[in-house]
């Protein structure tokens, strides 16, 4: 494996508050940050919240300068393309971090690509794509758990690259991406949803390629929402 791009460390587990005193915290998938101009957003797959019956604003993404505190949010965004033949691309949500709660210094510590700059995104069907990188948090990993017995929240990421193929999905505005080792051997891909896919172009630049929403266990491909969907909704909110 070649050098892991630094930006992958910003993909974090989707930790949330359950609202129950006995089990106050749980995991629901993965999430990652992006910027649009001066605004910071935390992004994940919407079904991660829906399947666990979680309010998105209960997401606990830690502030890098103070890991025991978490970002507060002021807005939620979802992007749907009018005229699309299906709604797979709608399975994505962006949470806007509140600038009233957090100052610019706190936001600045987060390593995130600014998608208002076109050079920071790439289509996974682009001919200049030379590799892809993912970092996510699979539920089956015994080192990734909320352990109430020991009062510890443990996390362990799975990082992979090595593109085998990338093609347009039969669903609108989505791609199917295959890598050499999509998940750890013997593990289910559950938990990888909400991860960012970063594409590396032929010049070695790491660019945002899209958001993981599914895994096809027959073809061993990840379904990824095209980067343009997220850029479009953030642009509309600017």
C-alpha positions as CSV (number, residue, x, y, z in Angstrom):
1,X,0.0,0.0,0.0
2,X,1.4,3.4,-0.9
3,X,1.4,6.4,1.5
4,X,-2.0,6.9,3.0
5,X,-3.4,10.4,2.2
6,X,-3.6,12.6,5.3
7,X,-7.2,13.6,4.5
8,X,-8.4,10.1,5.3
9,X,-7.8,10.6,9.0
10,X,-10.8,13.1,9.0
11,X,-13.2,10.3,8.2
12,X,-14.6,9.3,11.6
13,X,-17.1,6.8,13.0
14,X,-20.7,8.0,13.1
15,X,-21.0,8.1,16.8
16,X,-24.3,9.4,18.2
17,X,-26.3,9.9,21.4
18,X,-29.1,7.4,21.8
19,X,-31.1,9.3,24.3
20,X,-31.2,6.3,26.7
21,X,-29.4,6.6,30.1
22,X,-28.4,2.9,30.0
23,X,-26.9,3.0,26.5
24,X,-26.1,6.7,25.9
25,X,-23.8,6.1,22.8
26,X,-23.7,3.9,19.7
27,X,-22.2,3.7,16.2
28,X,-24.2,4.0,13.0
29,X,-21.6,4.0,10.2
30,X,-19.0,6.5,9.1
31,X,-18.9,10.2,8.3
32,X,-16.4,12.8,7.0
33,X,-16.0,16.6,6.8
34,X,-16.0,19.0,3.8
35,X,-16.0,22.7,3.4
36,X,-17.7,25.2,1.1
37,X,-16.0,28.5,1.3
38,X,-15.8,29.2,5.0
39,X,-18.5,26.8,6.1
40,X,-17.7,23.3,7.5
41,X,-20.0,20.3,7.0
42,X,-20.1,16.8,8.4
43,X,-21.4,14.3,5.7
44,X,-22.8,10.8,5.9
45,X,-25.3,8.5,4.2
46,X,-28.8,9.3,5.3
47,X,-29.8,5.7,5.8
48,X,-27.3,5.4,8.6
49,X,-29.5,7.7,10.6
50,X,-32.8,6.3,9.2
51,X,-31.9,2.7,10.0
52,X,-30.9,3.5,13.6
53,X,-33.7,6.0,14.1
54,X,-31.2,8.7,14.9
55,X,-31.8,12.5,14.6
56,X,-28.8,13.7,12.5
57,X,-28.1,16.6,14.9
58,X,-27.2,13.9,17.5
59,X,-24.0,13.2,15.6
60,X,-20.9,13.3,17.8
61,X,-18.0,14.5,15.6
62,X,-15.2,15.5,18.0
63,X,-13.5,18.9,17.8
64,X,-9.8,18.2,16.9
65,X,-8.5,20.9,19.3
66,X,-10.6,19.4,22.2
67,X,-11.4,15.7,21.5
68,X,-13.8,15.6,24.6
69,X,-16.1,18.1,23.0
70,X,-18.2,17.8,19.8
71,X,-19.4,20.1,17.0
72,X,-22.9,21.6,17.2
73,X,-25.0,22.0,14.0
74,X,-27.3,24.7,12.7
75,X,-28.6,23.2,9.4
76,X,-29.1,19.9,7.5
77,X,-28.9,19.6,3.7
78,X,-29.9,16.9,1.3
79,X,-29.5,17.1,-2.5
80,X,-32.0,15.7,-5.0
81,X,-31.7,16.1,-8.7
82,X,-35.0,17.0,-10.4
83,X,-35.9,14.6,-13.2
84,X,-33.7,11.8,-11.9
85,X,-35.2,8.3,-12.6
86,X,-34.5,7.1,-9.0
87,X,-33.6,8.5,-5.6
88,X,-30.4,6.6,-4.7
89,X,-28.4,9.8,-5.0
90,X,-30.7,11.3,-2.3
91,X,-29.2,8.9,0.4
92,X,-26.8,11.6,1.6
93,X,-26.9,14.3,4.3
94,X,-24.7,17.2,5.2
95,X,-24.7,18.8,8.6
96,X,-23.6,22.4,8.8
97,X,-21.4,23.1,11.8
98,X,-22.6,26.2,13.6
99,X,-20.3,29.2,13.4
100,X,-22.1,30.8,16.3
101,X,-21.0,27.9,18.6
102,X,-17.5,27.4,17.2
103,X,-15.0,30.0,16.2
104,X,-12.9,30.0,13.0
105,X,-9.9,28.6,14.9
106,X,-11.8,25.5,16.0
107,X,-13.2,24.9,12.5
108,X,-9.7,25.5,11.0
109,X,-8.3,22.5,12.8
110,X,-10.4,20.1,10.8
111,X,-8.7,18.7,7.7
112,X,-11.3,18.9,5.0
113,X,-11.4,19.6,1.2
114,X,-13.1,22.8,0.1
115,X,-15.5,21.7,-2.6
116,X,-16.1,25.2,-3.8
117,X,-12.8,24.7,-5.6
118,X,-13.5,22.5,-8.6
119,X,-10.0,21.0,-8.5
120,X,-10.8,19.4,-5.2
121,X,-13.4,17.0,-6.7
122,X,-13.2,14.3,-9.3
123,X,-15.7,12.1,-11.1
124,X,-15.1,8.4,-10.5
125,X,-15.6,8.0,-14.2
126,X,-12.9,10.5,-15.1
127,X,-10.1,9.1,-17.3
128,X,-7.5,10.8,-15.1
129,X,-8.5,8.6,-12.1
130,X,-5.5,6.5,-11.1
131,X,-6.6,5.2,-7.7
132,X,-9.2,5.5,-5.0
133,X,-8.9,5.5,-1.2
134,X,-11.5,4.7,1.5
135,X,-11.5,4.8,5.3
136,X,-14.5,3.5,7.2
137,X,-15.5,1.7,10.4
138,X,-17.0,-1.8,10.0
139,X,-19.3,-3.0,12.8
140,X,-17.8,-6.5,12.9
141,X,-14.4,-5.3,14.1
142,X,-14.1,-6.3,17.8
143,X,-11.7,-3.3,18.3
144,X,-14.4,-0.9,17.2
145,X,-17.1,-0.8,19.9
146,X,-18.8,1.2,22.6
147,X,-17.9,-0.9,25.7
148,X,-20.2,-0.1,28.6
149,X,-18.7,-2.7,30.8
150,X,-15.3,-0.9,30.8
151,X,-16.8,2.6,30.1
152,X,-14.8,3.0,26.9
153,X,-15.5,4.0,23.4
154,X,-13.0,2.3,21.1
155,X,-12.6,2.9,17.4
156,X,-10.5,1.3,14.7
157,X,-10.7,2.3,11.1
158,X,-10.3,0.2,8.0
159,X,-8.3,1.8,5.2
160,X,-8.2,0.5,1.7
161,X,-7.2,1.4,-1.9
162,X,-6.1,-0.3,-5.1
163,X,-8.7,0.4,-7.7
164,X,-9.8,-2.6,-9.8
165,X,-12.6,-0.9,-11.7
166,X,-15.0,2.1,-11.6
167,X,-18.1,2.4,-13.7
168,X,-21.3,4.3,-13.8
169,X,-24.1,2.7,-11.9
170,X,-27.5,1.9,-13.4
171,X,-28.8,4.3,-10.8
172,X,-28.6,8.0,-11.7
173,X,-25.6,10.0,-10.4
174,X,-23.9,7.0,-8.8
175,X,-20.8,4.9,-9.5
176,X,-19.8,1.4,-8.8
177,X,-16.2,1.1,-7.5
178,X,-14.2,-2.0,-6.9
179,X,-11.0,-2.1,-4.9
180,X,-8.6,-5.0,-4.3
181,X,-9.6,-5.5,-0.6
182,X,-13.0,-3.8,-0.1
183,X,-13.4,-5.1,3.5
184,X,-11.2,-7.0,6.0
185,X,-11.3,-10.8,5.3
186,X,-14.3,-12.4,7.1
187,X,-16.0,-9.1,7.9
188,X,-19.2,-7.7,6.7
189,X,-19.1,-4.2,5.0
190,X,-21.7,-2.9,7.4
191,X,-20.4,0.4,8.8
192,X,-18.6,1.6,5.7
193,X,-21.7,3.5,4.6
194,X,-21.1,7.3,4.9
195,X,-17.4,7.0,4.1
196,X,-15.8,9.4,1.7
197,X,-14.2,8.0,-1.5
198,X,-11.1,10.0,-2.5
199,X,-9.8,9.7,-6.0
200,X,-6.2,10.2,-6.9
201,X,-5.5,11.7,-10.3
202,X,-2.5,11.0,-12.5
203,X,-0.7,13.9,-11.0
204,X,-1.0,12.5,-7.5
205,X,-3.6,15.0,-6.4
206,X,-6.2,13.6,-3.9
207,X,-9.7,14.8,-4.7
208,X,-13.2,14.1,-3.3
209,X,-14.9,11.4,-5.4
210,X,-18.2,10.8,-3.6
211,X,-20.0,9.1,-0.6
212,X,-20.4,5.4,0.0
213,X,-24.0,4.3,0.4
214,X,-24.0,0.5,-0.4
215,X,-21.9,-2.5,-1.0
216,X,-22.9,-5.2,-3.6
217,X,-21.7,-8.5,-2.2
218,X,-22.2,-10.3,-5.5
219,X,-19.9,-8.0,-7.5
220,X,-17.8,-6.7,-4.5
221,X,-18.4,-3.1,-5.5
222,X,-19.2,0.0,-3.5
223,X,-22.0,2.2,-4.7
224,X,-20.9,5.8,-4.4
225,X,-22.9,9.0,-4.9
226,X,-21.2,11.3,-7.4
227,X,-19.2,14.2,-5.9
228,X,-21.2,16.7,-8.0
229,X,-24.4,16.0,-5.9
230,X,-22.8,17.2,-2.7
231,X,-21.1,20.1,-4.4
232,X,-24.4,21.1,-5.9
233,X,-26.4,21.2,-2.6
234,X,-23.6,23.1,-0.8
235,X,-23.4,25.6,-3.6
236,X,-27.2,26.2,-3.3
237,X,-26.8,26.8,0.4
238,X,-23.9,29.3,0.0
